[in-house]
Amino acid sequence: IGDELHHSGWNACSSCHGDPSTSRRFLILPSLLSGRVYVVDTATDPRAPALHKVVQAEDIAEKTGLGFPHTSHCLATGDIMISCLGDKEGNAAGNGFLLLDSEFNVKGRWEKPGHSPLFGYDFWYQPRHKTMISSSWGAPAAFRTGFDLQHVQDGLYGRHLHVYDWPGGELKQTLDLGSTGLLPLEVRFLHDPSKDTGYVGCALTSNMVRFFKTADGSWSHEVAISIKPLKVRNWILPEMPGLITDFVISLDDRYLYLVNWLHGDIRQYNIEDPVKPVLAGQVFVGGLLQKGSDVVYVTDDDKEEQYAVPQVKGHRLRGGPQMIQLSLDGKRV
């Protein structure tokens, strides 16, 4: 109770390709609010995963000063790297990156001292470009009590991307996404390791921002996809953003899939030209605007409309699409 599991990771992934001593055996579960990290053995009996170890919040805080662990990635060294969104009191300025060794002991912090920006959230690294890019959600002291729009005005939420030297841990550049990039959450590079481009989903402004390396070696950004807010009735605001909470890129880098948590749709974009994504598919699987809801959206000619959401095996889909995965063959979301 009180753990709040958001993301999960593995002890080994493609960064360990070619190393026969590693296997994708342990599931890593950081607990955002309690600060614990659970390690689950999924290999001994895949049908009955068993708790292997718990890294206690007190141990993490004592050795690193970090709290509120979120995104976990495995490294080629065998270490586990976890973004932490604040210190144990929930102050945004205390965020950084936790390192666990291959036995899941607290090893320390990844970034160099003094190279922690104000906000943290997700991160992704591209070794061939010697770069890691992280995003910025907000202060745990603000979001752990529930989202308050006033906190955005008060500066308790982020709008920046942070560019680090990889694997050195030196903060090289900060990109201010401005008013079009509020609450940048999930970060994804293209899978092709030679590519120097990727995307970040900005939840509150519902924009997909593309980031890319420029001719002088620095990084820049631009809005690649913009989800327009809908005029609505019977909701807390007169307009409802899509609220992009997650997206994935197919392994062949042809398609990007994003979710609009509030609107309730999943969208597929062709990104063969990463500068100009083209909408290729859309399906509504939930959200606040489905038929039967009190909330309606208002069309340009002032008609009230709602979206039809299909049933699955006789069951109505509830809630909204929030986190997604894509099968390796790209055929199932």
Secondary structure, 3 states (H helix, E strand, C coil): CCCCECCCEECCCHHHCCCCCCCCCEEEEEECCCCCEEEEECCCCCCCCEEEEEECHHHHHHHHCCEEEEEEEECCCCCEEEEEEECCCCCHHHCEEEEECCCCCEEEECCCCCCCCCCCCCEEEEHHHCEEEECCCECHHHHCCCCCHHHHHCCCECCEEEEEECCCCCEEEEEECHHHCCCEEEEEECCCCCCCEEEEEECCCCEEEEEEECCCCCEEEEEEEECCCEEEECCCCCEECCCEEEEEECCCCCEEEEEECCCCEEEEEECCCCCCCEEEEEEECCCCCECCCCCEEECCCCCEECECCCCECCECCCCCCCCCCCCCCCCCC
